[in-house]
Amino acid sequence: MVPILEIHLGDVVQMRKPHPCGGYRWEVTRVGADIGIRCLTCGRRVMLPRDRFEKQVKRILGSISEVNNGE
């Protein structure tokens, strides 16, 4: 059995492939069987099935407040 990725609302993740706008960073807006994410570059919202999301995520950068304070 494959462990489920520990993801929380407000986490910022880096995806493997860039969004067409050029952004790699996404904020998690919904957690469940489907994962809702919002591009931090252009604001586009996308819903992905959890298994597809887990394959496409490269790393978790931290919560939105931690990421914004670091810049």
PyMOL commands that set and color helices and strands:
alter all, ss='L'
color gray80, all
select helices_A, chain A and resi 50-56+64-69
alter helices_A, ss='H'
color red, helices_A
select strands_A, chain A and resi 11-15+25-30+34-39+45-49+57-63
alter strands_A, ss='S'
color yellow, strands_A
deselect
rebuild
show_as cartoon
